[in-house]
Amino acid sequence: MPQEERTRYRVLVIDDEESTRLLLARMLSQDLSAEVQLAGTCEQALRYASTCVYDAILLDLLMPGIGGFGVLYEVRHNSPNATTPVILVTQVAEKDTLDRCLAAGANAYHIKPVERSELLAVVRDQLAARARKKSTIR
């Protein structure tokens, strides 16, 4: 019996720290066979999010420019990724800030430093939830 083909996910990683972008890209491509697009600025992230629909978006909150919260707002209101799971990967651990982001449309968060198995579990949960929603719409 032929081996089932794995789903190829498209994930956008938004972080101004290159080392974090590369770490996340390596984890997602190795463990989830994801095709990863990297954005190092808010402007670059919004350009990518306006032209491509992703299966998940990983977003740092502490970024220059409009910041992660601004990117979240734009993704939710002015892009084809309005329903794409957005997972915050951030150093921000204040409950009020995280609650505000969840209320604004973030689906989940992971506090840095990145713990591989925990982050991958969050991403897998969000991808599975998205797949369930898509299957119920059809």
C-alpha positions as CSV (number, residue, x, y, z in Angstrom):
1,M,0.0,0.0,0.0
2,P,1.5,3.4,-0.9
3,Q,2.4,5.7,1.9
4,E,-0.1,8.5,2.4
5,E,1.2,11.9,1.2
6,R,1.7,14.3,4.1
7,T,-0.1,17.6,4.0
8,R,2.2,20.4,3.1
9,Y,1.3,23.4,5.3
10,R,2.2,27.0,4.4
11,V,3.2,29.0,7.5
12,L,4.2,32.6,7.8
13,V,6.8,33.4,10.6
14,I,7.0,37.1,11.6
15,D,9.8,38.1,13.9
16,D,12.4,40.9,13.8
17,E,15.1,38.6,15.2
18,E,16.7,36.6,12.4
19,S,17.9,33.8,14.7
20,T,14.3,33.3,16.0
21,R,12.9,33.3,12.4
22,L,15.5,30.7,11.3
23,L,14.9,28.5,14.4
24,L,11.1,28.5,13.9
25,A,11.5,27.8,10.1
26,R,13.8,24.8,10.8
27,M,11.4,23.4,13.4
28,L,8.3,23.8,11.2
29,S,9.9,22.5,8.1
30,Q,11.5,19.5,9.8
31,D,8.7,18.5,12.1
32,L,5.7,19.5,10.1
33,S,7.0,19.5,6.6
34,A,5.8,23.0,6.3
35,E,6.7,25.5,3.6
36,V,7.8,28.5,5.6
37,Q,7.8,32.2,4.5
38,L,9.8,34.5,6.7
39,A,9.1,38.2,7.5
40,G,11.5,40.3,9.4
41,T,9.4,43.5,9.5
42,C,5.8,44.4,10.0
43,E,5.6,45.9,6.5
44,Q,7.0,42.7,4.9
45,A,4.6,40.6,6.9
46,L,1.6,42.6,5.7
47,R,2.7,42.4,2.1
48,Y,3.0,38.6,2.4
49,A,-0.3,38.3,4.3
50,S,-2.1,40.3,1.7
51,T,-1.1,38.1,-1.3
52,C,-1.0,34.6,0.1
53,V,-3.3,32.5,2.3
54,Y,-1.4,30.6,5.0
55,D,-2.4,27.7,7.1
56,A,-0.9,29.3,10.2
57,I,0.9,32.5,11.1
58,L,3.5,32.8,14.0
59,L,3.8,36.3,15.2
60,D,6.1,38.1,17.6
61,L,4.4,41.0,19.4
62,L,7.5,43.1,20.1
63,M,8.4,44.4,16.6
64,P,9.4,47.9,15.3
65,G,6.8,49.8,13.3
66,I,3.1,49.1,14.0
67,G,4.2,46.1,16.1
68,G,2.7,42.7,16.4
69,F,-0.6,43.9,17.7
70,G,-0.9,46.2,14.6
71,V,0.0,43.3,12.3
72,L,-2.7,41.1,14.1
73,Y,-5.3,43.8,13.5
74,E,-4.4,44.2,9.8
75,V,-4.4,40.4,9.2
76,R,-7.8,40.0,10.8
77,H,-9.4,43.0,9.1
78,N,-7.6,43.6,5.8
79,S,-6.2,40.4,4.4
80,P,-7.2,37.0,3.0
81,N,-5.9,35.5,6.3
82,A,-8.8,36.8,8.4
83,T,-9.5,33.2,9.6
84,T,-6.0,31.9,9.6
85,P,-4.8,30.7,13.0
86,V,-2.4,33.3,14.5
87,I,-0.1,32.0,17.2
88,L,1.8,34.6,19.2
89,V,5.4,33.6,19.8
90,T,6.6,36.3,22.2
91,Q,8.5,37.3,25.3
92,V,5.5,39.2,26.5
93,A,4.0,37.3,29.4
94,E,1.6,39.8,30.9
95,K,-1.8,38.3,31.1
96,D,-3.6,41.6,30.2
97,T,-1.6,42.0,27.0
98,L,-2.1,38.3,26.0
99,D,-5.8,38.5,26.8
100,R,-6.1,41.7,24.7
101,C,-4.4,39.9,21.8
102,L,-6.7,36.8,22.1
103,A,-9.7,39.1,22.1
104,A,-8.3,40.8,19.0
105,G,-8.1,37.5,17.1
106,A,-5.0,35.7,18.1
107,N,-5.7,31.9,18.5
108,A,-2.9,30.9,20.9
109,Y,0.4,32.0,22.3
110,H,3.7,30.5,23.3
111,I,6.1,32.4,25.6
112,K,9.8,32.6,24.6
113,P,12.2,31.0,24.9
114,V,10.8,28.6,22.4
115,E,10.3,25.1,23.7
116,R,10.1,22.9,20.7
117,S,7.7,20.2,21.7
118,E,5.3,22.7,23.3
119,L,5.3,25.1,20.4
120,L,4.8,22.3,17.9
121,A,1.9,21.0,19.9
122,V,0.2,24.4,19.8
123,V,0.8,24.7,16.0
124,R,-0.5,21.2,15.4
125,D,-3.6,21.9,17.5
126,Q,-4.3,25.1,15.5
127,L,-3.7,23.4,12.1
128,A,-6.1,20.5,13.2
129,A,-8.7,23.0,14.3
130,R,-8.5,24.8,11.0
131,A,-8.8,21.5,9.1
132,R,-11.9,20.6,11.1
133,K,-13.5,24.0,10.3
134,K,-12.8,23.6,6.6
135,S,-14.3,20.1,6.5
136,T,-17.5,21.2,8.2
137,I,-17.9,24.1,5.7
138,R,-17.8,21.8,2.7
